[in-house]
Amino acid sequence: MAVARAPRPPRVGRPPSCPLNGDEMSVLLYIVLTVAIFALLGLVQKLVEGL
């Protein structure tokens, strides 16, 4: 007699072909803007030190 196996739970997360949802895009945008602002501040600091 075969033993019935429990059904597998659904996979959590997005499949690789699925585009990013809004939450992930907003986090990515926040990180990119933060890095850009700090880079700009670093350039301003270098220019001010040169005066």
C-alpha positions, 0 to 999 in steps of 0.5 A, a space after each residue: 500500500 502506497 503512503 500518501 505524501 503531504 502536498 508541497 507548500 507553495 514556493 515563497 518569493 518571486 520567480 526569476 522571470 518576474 519583474 521587480 514589484 514596487 516595494 523592491 524598486 522603491 528600496 533600490 531607488 532609495 539606495 541609489 539616491 543615497 549613494 548619489 547624494 553621498 558621492 555629491 557631498 564628497 565631491 563638494 568637500 574635495 572642492 571646498 578643501 581645495 580653496 
